[in-house]
Amino acid sequence: MEFKIGRSVSSTGNYESAALARDSVLITRDSILQWKLEGRVFYAQQGDAGTKLSFAETAYDENEPQVAITVPAGLLMIPLALNITLEDVGNTEDYIIWSTTTNDIGAGASTVLTVVNYRRDNLFAPACKAYGIYTTGATTATGLIEVHRWYHPFASAAVTDGVDLHHHRWTINDIDMPILLGPATIQAHIYGTAAVQGFGEYTWVELDASDLGL
C-alpha cells in the first residue's frame, strides 16, 4: 500500500512539503524552533545586565501593571516564557499576578520596552507592543481575568533552604498559560509592601489568525 503526504501551510502562509529522512522517516521539528526559524518569536526585557529595575507598585492597582504586552486585532499571541526575578528588599510579602484582558490597554503613562526578534536579521517586525511601569493612564480593562498568581514570603527564604524563591518562571508547558486573540493584553502586577526590585524577561510567538483559520 502506498501513502502520499499532501503539502501543508506553514505559519508564514507558504505551502511546504513534508520532509523525509534518508531512511524514509518523516522529519518533524519542535514547534517553537520552527516559529523561531520563521521569525515569529519575540522578546522584551526589564532591567539590564547588573542594573535591576524598581517595580513601582506597592499595592495592587488595576490601572498600573508593571508589565503589559498588548495584542492587536487579527493576531494570535502565545506567551512562551515569562520570567521574573526579584531582589530581596526586606518586604514581608511579594506578589506577581498575571491577568488577561479582551482589549488593548494602550501605553498610558508607562515605559515603552524594546521588542526584538529572536531571528536577529529581523525577518518580521513585532506586531505586539510591550510596556512597563505604568503610573497612570492605562485604558480600563475589559474581560479581565486573573490567570496566574505567585506569592513569596521573603521572611521564609533562608539562603540555605536550597530553593530559589526569588525566580518565577511561567512557560508554555504549564497548563494555565493563556492564548490571546487580539485585541487583548497580558499584564502583570508586581508589588510588595515596598517597591520590589528585579528583572523581567518575556518571550512570545505572534501568528496571523487568518493563517490558522481563526
C-alpha positions in Angstrom: 0.0 0.0 0.0 1.3 3.5 -0.9 0.8 6.6 1.2 1.1 10.2 -0.1 1.7 13.3 2.0 0.0 16.4 0.9 1.5 19.9 1.1 0.7 21.9 4.3 0.5 25.6 5.0 3.2 27.0 7.3 2.7 29.8 9.7 4.2 32.2 7.1 1.3 31.3 4.8 3.5 29.4 2.3 2.9 25.9 1.2 5.6 23.5 2.5 6.3 19.9 1.6 6.7 17.4 4.4 10.3 16.3 4.6 11.6 12.7 4.8 14.9 11.5 6.2 17.2 9.2 4.1 15.5 6.2 5.7 12.1 7.5 4.7 11.1 8.5 8.2 9.0 11.7 8.4 11.1 14.6 9.8 9.3 16.6 12.4 10.5 19.7 14.2 9.7 21.3 17.5 7.0 24.0 17.1 8.9 26.6 19.0 12.1 26.0 17.0 10.0 26.3 13.8 8.4 29.5 14.9 11.9 30.9 15.7 13.2 29.9 12.2 10.2 31.6 10.7 10.9 34.8 12.6 7.7 34.7 14.6 9.2 34.7 18.2 9.9 38.0 20.0 11.4 39.1 23.3 11.4 42.0 25.7 13.1 42.6 29.0 13.1 44.8 32.1 16.4 45.6 33.8 19.7 45.2 32.1 22.9 43.4 33.0 23.6 44.2 36.7 21.1 47.1 36.8 17.9 45.9 38.3 14.6 47.7 37.9 12.4 49.1 40.6 8.8 48.0 40.1 6.7 50.9 41.2 3.6 49.2 42.7 3.3 49.0 46.5 -0.3 47.9 46.4 -2.5 46.3 43.7 -3.8 48.9 41.3 -5.6 47.6 38.2 -4.6 50.5 36.0 -1.0 50.3 36.9 0.5 47.0 35.7 4.3 46.7 35.9 4.5 44.9 32.5 1.9 44.6 29.7 2.1 43.0 26.3 -0.7 44.3 24.0 -2.0 42.2 21.1 -3.6 43.9 18.0 -6.8 42.7 16.3 -6.2 39.8 13.9 -3.2 38.4 15.7 -2.8 35.3 17.8 -0.2 35.6 20.5 1.0 32.8 22.7 3.4 33.5 25.6 6.3 31.1 25.6 8.2 32.0 28.7 7.6 34.8 31.3 10.5 35.1 33.7 10.6 37.5 36.7 13.5 37.6 39.2 13.0 39.6 42.4 15.7 41.0 44.7 15.1 40.9 48.5 14.3 44.4 49.7 13.1 43.4 53.1 9.4 43.0 52.3 7.3 40.6 54.3 5.4 39.5 51.2 5.8 40.0 47.4 3.3 39.2 44.7 3.2 38.6 41.0 -0.3 38.5 39.5 -0.7 37.8 35.8 -4.1 38.7 34.1 -5.5 38.9 30.6 -8.0 41.3 29.1 -10.1 41.4 25.9 -8.9 44.9 24.9 -5.7 46.7 24.2 -5.0 48.7 27.4 -2.6 51.0 25.5 0.6 52.7 26.6 -0.9 55.1 29.2 1.9 56.7 31.3 4.4 53.9 31.0 7.9 53.0 29.7 8.0 51.5 26.2 10.0 48.3 26.2 12.2 47.4 23.2 10.9 44.3 21.4 13.3 42.2 19.4 13.0 39.2 17.1 14.8 36.0 18.0 15.9 35.9 14.4 18.4 38.7 14.6 18.1 39.5 10.9 14.6 40.8 11.9 12.6 38.9 9.3 9.4 40.3 10.7 8.8 43.3 12.9 6.8 42.7 16.1 3.1 43.5 16.0 2.7 43.3 19.8 3.7 46.2 22.0 5.4 45.9 25.4 5.2 48.4 28.2 6.4 48.6 31.8 5.9 50.5 35.0 2.5 52.2 34.4 1.9 55.1 36.7 -1.5 56.1 35.3 -3.5 56.2 32.1 -4.0 52.6 31.0 -7.3 52.1 29.3 -9.8 50.4 31.6 -9.5 46.7 31.1 -12.4 44.7 29.7 -13.0 41.0 30.2 -10.2 40.9 32.8 -9.4 37.6 34.5 -6.5 36.6 36.7 -4.8 33.6 35.2 -1.7 33.1 37.3 -0.5 34.1 40.8 2.8 33.9 42.6 3.4 34.7 46.2 6.7 34.9 48.0 7.0 35.3 51.8 10.6 36.7 51.9 10.8 36.1 55.6 10.9 32.3 54.9 13.6 32.5 52.3 16.7 31.3 54.0 19.9 31.3 52.0 20.5 27.7 52.8 17.0 26.4 52.0 18.1 25.0 48.6 15.1 26.5 46.8 15.2 29.5 44.5 12.2 31.5 45.8 13.3 34.7 44.1 12.9 33.5 40.5 9.4 32.9 38.9 9.2 31.2 35.6 6.0 30.5 33.7 6.1 28.7 30.4 4.0 27.4 27.5 4.4 23.9 29.1 2.3 25.0 32.0 -1.4 24.1 31.5 -2.6 27.6 32.6 -0.7 29.5 30.0 -3.3 31.5 28.0 -3.6 32.1 24.3 -4.6 35.6 23.3 -6.5 36.6 20.1 -6.3 40.3 19.6 -7.4 42.8 20.7 -6.1 41.6 24.0 -3.4 42.2 26.7 -1.5 40.1 29.1 -0.2 42.0 32.1 1.4 41.5 35.5 1.2 43.4 38.7 4.5 43.0 40.6 4.4 44.5 44.1 5.2 44.3 47.8 4.8 46.3 50.9 7.6 48.4 49.4 8.6 48.6 45.8 10.4 45.4 44.8 13.4 45.3 42.5 14.5 42.8 39.9 14.4 41.8 36.3 11.9 40.6 33.8 12.3 38.6 30.6 9.3 37.9 28.3 9.1 35.7 25.2 6.1 35.1 22.9 5.1 34.0 19.4 3.0 36.0 17.0 0.8 34.2 14.4 -1.6 35.6 11.9 -5.0 34.4 13.0 -6.2 34.0 9.3 -3.4 31.5 8.6 -4.8 29.4 11.4 -8.4 29.7 10.1 -9.5 31.9 13.1 
